Each structure stands twice: as C-alpha cells, then as structure tokens.
C-alpha cells in the first residue's frame, strides 16, 4: 500500500482536521487510521480505519479512554503494512506502531505534546483524571514512546520548545495550512452570506466591534474579551459553541457594553465578521492558532497573546499587536495600535501560511526521506 496517515480522532471541525485534510491532499492514495471517526462523510468509508475503541462505550470519551490510547496505538490494528507512517498528534498518535517494527519510515507532526500531561495549567479540562501518580506514569510512557516517533515536525517554534522540554527531542517547524489565499481573494464576504446572515450582520454595531471566535471552553478566555470590551466601551461579538456558552451568556447579560454570542457560524459569515470587526482578539496561550491567520487573510488586524504560537504568525505592529490579556491597563494602547494596522499588510502576512506552502513542506519532509517520487497528477486530481 501507499503511506498511512494517523490522526487521534476525526471531528467535524478543528485545526487538526484542517491539517489532516491537507495531509491527505498531499498524499491522496494514503489510508487514514484513527481511534474513532465522528465525521464519516469526510473521506471515503474504505479509506479510514477505526480502532477497537470505536466499538465500545469509550468512543468519544477522551478522558476515560486516555489510559488505553497509547497501548492501542502501539499495538496497531488490521494488516496495515504502509510504505511510511505520518502521524498528526496532540495526545498519543505519535506512539503509533503501524509498520515500525519492520523499519518503515515514521514521521510525527506534533501539534503539541499532550497538554493534559505536560501543560495541565493551560487546560484543566482533564486535570482530575490525570492527577498525581497517573499523570507521572503517563508522562513516562509518552517520553519513552517519543524516542521511537521517527522524524518530528512541530506546528510552531513555541511547540518545538515544548517538545524539547517534554521529550528532549528536536523538530523542524512546519506551520499548519490555512486557506489564506482563498479568504484574501474575496473583497466582500457578506455578499456570499445568506439573506438571514446578512440581516444578522446589519444588526451588529455599525462602528465596529471586538471579535472572538473558537470553541467555547475556559482556556480560550472569551471572558477576557468581554472584559476588554467593557473597559474600552466597545461592543463584543463572539462566534462558536461549547460548554462555556451558559457562563458567557450570563456575563453578556450583565456587561456594560453590547455582547452578542452567535453560536456556530458558517465560513462565509465568519469571514464577513472578520471584515467588519475592529480587531480579532485572541487571548489564549495557543500552540499555533489558525483562526488569527484566517482573520488576517480577511484583512482584520489581530490582538494576539504575546505568549504562544499566535505571536509567530501575528507580526507586532505590522499585521496586529501583541498584548497581555492579564494587563487591563494596556488594553487601550493595544486597541489604539491595532487601529493603525493596514488591512493589506495583514492579508500579505497571512499568505505566508497558505495551504500550498504546507503541501510543499510536508511533501518535501516525507518524500525527501523515503526516496519516494511524488505523484503530482494524483494530487491535482484530488484538489479538483
């Protein structure tokens, strides 16, 4: 067979899924292995292999299934004998043992060493199940498996340093793919929105607003965006869904400025919102951050946390402004600075992260070390 692409699990949306889509675009003849697939229409059914966990009550229950993930990946399943293995890992996918006992080349694209283990302070959603002895044990398992994870690439220099601290391994940096050119090519995304979406856009503050968007979970810090809006007297618009919705609605109801929670929105509406916002605000310490690049591609300047991967894509003073979300005294200066950003400069910066760049880099990484010739005609066919 051709190569095998390994992903932790497949969801309907997410940055890891965007990377997975691009990996399969780069290598269209490859199969995909995952613990479970919650988006069965994404790829042909015969191209995806799920693990035994997909047939148990542990399917989708990430925290409970965590102790079983590493042994499942190490053992592998089925009769796969790929020419090479490419993993997309943010928990234990880099442990995958498919073909490695026979010397098959292995490549690990690392979104981050599992934050549940190595950076629990950044994301406490699974802190309790991994407390104490359990976390220490799994760190040892993860560190040992990293030595057999083949050639490594990190999705940012920030994650590269985390890999060094956690695993004592080095990695090249290959930033994730973003549809930057496609976003930048449309001058008015509102024209592509539905009539209902256009009505929603018309109901938003005419003088602009601070915008945030992502899954509504605590570490994304949407509450910090609301506080910024209140301090500066600027309305706030938040797109996305998740378990924080109820808490954020309570904050919005008591806020001193208008705060709109839109829920999950279409790509067209998201991009139209970027083009109407004063700034896209990104307060979390993130591994990379695809959405800030999408905002820049639409011409929207970004206020990015000065710590984390987003500080690599957002050029301070050129395509956005770096800020400290825990320093309210600095909010006014940050917003004043971001108001002077040229939308054209933001779009130009975003193009450095376009999908075509990712395809070239990941193909060069894998094919350059396997000696396998690329198949440009197949790739072009898949892209069409």
C-alpha angles and dihedrals in degrees: 000000000000124000127317121228115205124201128175093236135325122246131179094254138012145105093268089054090053088053091048092051090052093047091055090045087055092047106025095171094058126106123229126228122195139160089244136346118224094173104056093168092061096083135010109285093238091056097062128070120195125202127243089263089071089068095052136072087259091074108124093001095114101176094048093044094047098096090054097047099080096050089045092053094043093051095043121194141242125020098296114158101168127182088235140351124230116187129198101203138182098143118015107324089112086067089069112136100193106142095338095116088064094051098261110166112257129201123189118201103195121203086180140319102267107291088205087069108026105029106024090153090067096053119020098178093111099024095118099052090049099043123135119332095013093057092046091050094048091048088058091049091048095048093050092047091050089066088064096042095101123217112000134212124185123210091228142006086252090060091042088063090047089053090053092051096044103037106013088236131128124225140186117241120244111169116218122263120265127185088234099143093049092049094045092050094068113076095192118026091179088073088063094049123100120258090257091051091049089053089052091051090050090054094057122096109288093216094058136257144226110265134205129174137176140089109322101244128133100255092057086068101214088161088067089058091053090050090050091052091050094049092050099035092240124137118245130218120192125189123193143065134245147111094302092064096100094048092047091049089056090051090048092051092055098038121119091226131049111276120187122195107196102179119216112347135191122262090250093054092044091055092045088053090052089054092052100042125099087221142342108240118211112179104164125100094243133183091234115323118223095192096064088056090050089051092051090048088059090051096257116137116230133225101207131184106258088226120067141028096310089068087067096056097037110068108213109242094003110062098004144329132274113226143170110243089201093058107077090174089066097051096090093051091047094051091044090052095047090053088068095056115118110234089216090058091051091051092048092053092050092055089068087071099047121142093249089061091053092049091053093047098046093045090049091049097050102032093040090062100036096047089227118146116239121241105223094172092056091047093049089050092051091048091053 
